[in-house]
Structure formats: C-alpha cells, structure tokens
Amino acid sequence: MRRFRVSYRLFVVIALTAATCYALLVITGGAVRLTGSGLGCPDWPSCYQHQITAQLSFHPIVEFGNRVITAAVSVISIVAFISAFLLEEDRRDLRWLSFGLVLGLIAQIILGGVVVLTKLNPYLVSLHFVLTLAVLADALVLAFRAIYGQPRRTFVIDPALLWLSRLLLLVLTVLVSIGAVVSGSGPHAGAKDAKRIPIAFRDIAEAHSDVALFLIGLTLATLFALYQAKAPNTVQRRARLVFELLVVQGALGFTQYLIHDNAVVVEVHLAGATAIWTAMIWFYLHLRPTSSATQSLGARG
C-alpha cells in the first residue's frame, strides 16, 4: 500500500464530492417524503422482496433514486477513508474526519432501514434528516482541512464575537431540528397512511418561524459587530452570505405557509436549508487561520 500515494488535489476532490453527495441526500430524501414515495420500496435492503431495483412506476423510482444516492455516498465515504491513509503526508485529523464519514454512513444505513421497516415512523424520519446534516458537517470540515490545512488554535476574531458566532450555529441547529418536526407533523409524511407527529401543525410552524426570525436578527447583529470590530473581509463576506440566504429562506417559508405547504416550495425550502447549513459551517470554519501558508492547497501547487 505504501507504493500508492494520493495527492492533496485528488483528496480535495474526493472530500468535496462526499459533501456534495450528502447534500444531495438531504434534497432527494425530501423529495421522497414530499411525493409520498417513502414506501415506494417497501422492503430493505432490497426494494421489493428479492428485487433490488425499483418497478417502473413513479413512487418506487423516486425512493430508489434516493437509495442510489445513498450508494454513491457509501462508495465515496469509503474511498475518502482509504485515501486519508494514502496521503502524501501524515494527516491524522483527516483520517479521523474520514472515519466519521464511515461511521455516519453506517448509522444512516441502519437508521434508514429501521425507518422503512417501521413504516416511516415520524420521529425516526426526523432523526434521519438531522443525522444527514451532521454527517454533511463532517464532510465539510474534511474538505476545509484538506484545502486549507490544519487550523491553528487561535481565532481571527475576539472572544465575544466568537461566542456570538457559536450562538448562530447553535440557533441554526435548533431551527433545522424544529423544521424536521414541522415536516413530521405536516401534510407531507412520506406516504398516504404514514403516522405523523401528534402536535398542532400551526403551532410548531409558528415556533419554527419565531426561531427563524430570531436567527435572522442575530445574524444581522453579528454582521454589524464584525464590521465594527474590523474582522477579516473573508469572515464578513461569509457572514453576509449566511444572512442573505436566511432572508431568502424566510421569504420562502412564509410563501410555503401562505399557500398551504405546496410540495414544490417545500422542496426548494429544504434545498435552502441545506445551503444555509453549508454556508454557516463554512463561515465558522474560517474563524480560525490555517496552521501555515505552506499547508494550503494553493501553496502545494
């Protein structure tokens, strides 16, 4: 195995592909629920009894498409894990992060199977969504460290702004978790007869909206604080991107509510949530400088 080496450029492509696949997994998983295709493949791990592939009808194809993305995620996660041990230099942090992808993959497969076998238990469906976002975060950290090198322990902003930035990430985590409950209690449960979370849809939707408005205001306050503290332009630019995405997402959310949870708007809203999650993780990662200029991808040539 020592004869084979993986370049950093190739590893960056692998890590970014893993992050992209996990983002697609969130979006295609939403499409399965919104089209009522959650039981399009009623068995697991096969689609139907001893048949691996789906039948040529709408719901099975949608569900099977999500399983194809899961297969792609499986392959790229394993490739990332093996490649981390074949890098040109010893990077233990990349090994652990790629191992996190494999652990997340195993958890995804097991939980996904349980979701199917329990006929779309709404609590497990929501947990499956949150787990996918957690593994996506791991993939983003892996890609960041592959591109920019191992970060230092210091931060480019003062402690008060750092805690404010951490609060942003915490509130966003709460927001997407409540959003999963909103989906579990709403009209799109994944199948016609699937159970729903026994909570008033209007109440949980309004709670979700309140947290979203709080996050928008908090992000605006963070932007102002970063500007006043003369934070690096890169940090301010990435925080501004988070704010802009949140504003668009808020408009989508109100539109979704006013037109009674239209499936197409909900899917766009889900894609927006994935984009915000990615932008927020990327913003937070840029709060720490890399360990040295020679460890950046650009310096490696």
C-alpha positions in Angstrom: 0.0 0.0 0.0 2.9 2.4 0.6 3.6 2.4 -3.1 0.3 4.1 -3.7 0.0 7.8 -2.8 -2.9 10.2 -3.1 -2.2 13.8 -3.9 -3.9 16.6 -1.9 -5.7 17.8 -5.0 -7.3 14.4 -5.6 -8.2 14.2 -1.9 -9.9 17.6 -2.0 -12.0 16.4 -5.0 -12.9 13.3 -3.0 -13.9 15.3 0.1 -15.9 17.9 -1.9 -17.7 15.1 -3.8 -18.6 13.5 -0.4 -20.0 16.8 0.8 -22.0 17.2 -2.4 -23.4 13.7 -2.2 -24.5 14.2 1.4 -26.2 17.5 0.4 -28.0 15.7 -2.5 -29.0 13.0 0.0 -30.8 15.7 2.1 -32.6 17.0 -1.0 -33.5 13.6 -2.5 -34.7 12.4 0.9 -37.0 15.5 1.0 -38.3 14.6 -2.5 -39.2 11.1 -1.3 -41.3 12.5 1.6 -42.9 15.3 -0.4 -44.0 13.0 -3.3 -45.4 10.4 -0.8 -42.8 7.9 -2.0 -41.5 6.8 1.4 -42.7 3.3 0.9 -42.1 3.1 -2.9 -39.6 0.4 -1.9 -41.4 -1.3 0.9 -38.5 -3.7 1.8 -34.9 -3.2 2.9 -32.2 -3.6 1.8 -33.9 -4.8 -1.4 -36.6 -2.7 -3.0 -39.3 -5.3 -3.2 -38.9 -8.8 -1.7 -36.0 -10.2 -3.7 -35.9 -7.5 -6.3 -33.1 -5.0 -5.9 -34.2 -2.4 -8.4 -37.5 -0.5 -8.4 -40.5 -1.2 -10.6 -41.2 1.2 -13.5 -43.7 3.4 -11.6 -43.3 6.9 -10.0 -43.1 6.2 -6.3 -40.7 3.3 -6.5 -38.4 5.2 -8.8 -38.3 8.2 -6.5 -37.5 6.1 -3.5 -35.0 4.0 -5.4 -33.3 7.2 -6.7 -32.7 8.2 -3.1 -31.1 4.8 -2.5 -28.9 5.3 -5.5 -27.6 8.5 -3.9 -27.0 6.6 -0.7 -25.0 4.0 -2.6 -22.9 6.9 -4.1 -22.4 8.3 -0.6 -21.3 4.8 0.6 -18.7 4.5 -2.1 -17.2 8.0 -1.7 -17.1 7.7 2.1 -15.1 4.5 1.9 -12.8 6.0 -0.8 -12.2 9.0 1.4 -11.4 6.8 4.4 -8.9 4.8 2.4 -7.4 7.8 0.7 -6.8 9.6 4.0 -4.2 6.8 4.8 -2.5 7.2 1.4 -1.9 10.9 1.5 1.5 12.3 0.7 2.0 13.4 4.3 0.7 12.2 7.7 -2.6 13.9 8.5 -4.3 12.2 11.5 -7.1 14.8 11.5 -8.1 13.9 8.0 -8.1 10.2 9.0 -10.4 10.8 11.9 -12.8 13.0 9.9 -13.0 10.4 7.1 -13.6 7.8 9.7 -16.5 10.0 10.8 -18.0 9.7 7.3 -17.9 5.9 7.6 -19.5 5.9 11.0 -22.1 8.3 9.7 -22.7 6.1 6.7 -23.2 3.0 8.9 -25.7 5.0 11.1 -27.5 6.3 8.0 -27.9 2.8 6.6 -29.1 1.3 9.8 -31.5 4.1 10.6 -32.8 4.2 7.1 -33.6 0.5 7.2 -35.4 0.9 10.5 -37.4 3.8 9.1 -38.6 1.6 6.2 -39.3 -1.4 8.4 -41.3 0.8 10.9 -43.4 2.2 8.0 -42.0 5.7 8.3 -42.0 6.4 12.0 -42.1 10.2 12.0 -39.6 10.6 14.9 -37.1 8.3 13.1 -37.6 10.2 9.8 -36.8 13.5 11.6 -33.8 11.9 13.2 -32.6 10.6 9.9 -32.7 14.2 8.5 -30.8 15.6 11.4 -28.2 12.8 11.2 -27.6 13.5 7.5 -26.9 17.2 8.3 -24.5 16.1 11.0 -22.5 13.9 8.5 -22.7 16.7 5.9 -21.0 18.9 8.5 -18.2 16.3 9.0 -17.7 16.2 5.2 -17.4 20.0 5.0 -14.8 20.1 7.8 -12.9 17.3 6.0 -13.0 19.3 2.7 -12.0 22.5 4.5 -9.0 21.0 6.2 -7.9 19.2 3.0 -8.0 22.6 1.2 -6.6 24.9 3.8 -4.6 22.7 6.1 -4.9 22.1 9.8 -6.1 25.3 11.5 -4.4 26.9 14.5 -6.0 27.0 17.9 -6.3 30.8 17.8 -9.2 32.7 16.2 -9.3 35.7 13.9 -11.9 37.5 16.0 -12.1 38.3 19.7 -13.8 36.0 22.2 -17.1 37.9 22.4 -17.6 37.7 18.6 -16.5 34.0 18.7 -19.3 33.2 21.2 -21.8 35.2 19.1 -20.8 33.1 16.1 -21.2 29.9 18.1 -24.6 31.0 19.1 -25.5 31.4 15.5 -24.6 27.8 14.8 -26.5 26.6 17.9 -29.7 28.5 16.9 -29.4 27.2 13.4 -29.2 23.7 14.7 -32.3 24.3 16.8 -34.0 25.8 13.8 -33.4 22.8 11.5 -34.4 20.4 14.2 -37.7 22.2 14.7 -38.1 22.2 10.9 -37.8 18.4 10.9 -40.6 18.3 13.5 -42.7 20.6 11.3 -42.3 18.2 8.4 -43.2 15.3 10.6 -46.4 16.9 11.8 -47.4 18.4 8.4 -49.2 17.0 5.4 -46.1 15.5 3.7 -45.4 12.5 5.9 -43.8 10.4 3.1 -46.8 8.1 2.4 -50.6 8.3 2.5 -51.1 6.3 5.6 -47.8 7.2 7.4 -48.1 8.4 11.0 -47.5 12.0 11.9 -46.1 13.6 15.0 -49.1 14.4 17.2 -48.6 18.2 17.5 -50.6 21.0 16.0 -49.0 21.9 12.7 -49.8 25.6 13.0 -48.2 25.8 16.5 -45.0 24.1 15.5 -44.8 26.1 12.3 -45.2 29.4 14.2 -42.4 28.3 16.6 -40.2 27.5 13.7 -40.9 30.9 12.2 -40.1 32.6 15.5 -36.7 30.9 15.8 -36.0 31.8 12.1 -36.8 35.5 12.7 -34.6 35.4 15.8 -31.7 33.9 13.8 -32.1 36.5 11.1 -31.9 39.3 13.6 -29.0 37.6 15.4 -27.1 37.3 12.1 -27.7 40.9 11.3 -26.3 41.9 14.7 -23.3 39.7 14.2 -22.7 41.3 10.8 -22.7 44.7 12.4 -20.4 43.6 15.2 -17.9 42.0 12.7 -17.9 45.3 10.8 -17.3 47.4 13.9 -14.5 45.1 15.0 -12.9 45.2 11.5 -13.0 41.5 11.2 -11.2 40.0 8.1 -13.1 40.6 4.9 -13.4 36.9 4.3 -15.2 36.4 7.5 -17.5 39.4 6.9 -18.3 38.2 3.4 -19.2 34.7 4.5 -21.4 36.0 7.3 -23.1 38.3 4.8 -23.8 35.2 2.6 -25.4 33.5 5.5 -27.6 36.5 6.2 -28.7 36.8 2.5 -29.6 33.1 2.4 -31.6 33.4 5.6 -33.6 36.3 4.2 -34.4 34.3 1.0 -35.2 31.3 3.1 -37.5 33.3 5.3 -39.5 34.6 2.3 -39.8 31.0 1.1 -41.0 29.9 4.5 -43.8 32.4 4.6 -44.7 31.6 1.0 -44.9 28.0 1.9 -47.2 28.7 4.8 -49.5 31.0 2.9 -50.0 28.5 0.0 -50.6 25.7 2.4 -47.3 23.8 2.2 -47.0 23.3 -1.5 -44.7 20.4 -2.2 -42.5 22.2 -4.7 -42.0 25.2 -2.4 -41.2 22.9 0.5 -38.5 21.1 -1.6 -36.9 24.5 -2.5 -37.1 25.4 1.1 -35.3 22.2 2.0 -32.6 22.9 -0.5 -32.3 26.4 1.0 -31.9 24.9 4.5 -29.1 22.7 3.2 -27.4 25.7 1.6 -27.7 27.7 4.8 -26.3 24.9 6.9 -23.3 24.6 4.5 -22.7 28.4 4.5 -22.9 28.6 8.3 -20.4 25.7 8.7 -18.1 27.3 6.2 -18.3 30.6 7.9 -17.5 29.2 11.3 -14.5 27.2 9.9 -13.0 30.4 8.5 -12.8 31.9 12.0 -9.6 30.0 12.6 -6.4 30.6 10.5 -4.7 27.7 8.9 -1.5 26.4 10.7 0.8 27.7 8.0 0.7 29.0 4.5 2.7 26.0 3.2 -0.1 23.7 4.2 -2.7 25.4 2.0 -3.7 23.7 -1.3 -2.6 26.7 -3.3 0.9 26.6 -1.7 1.2 22.9 -2.7 0.7 23.9 -6.3 
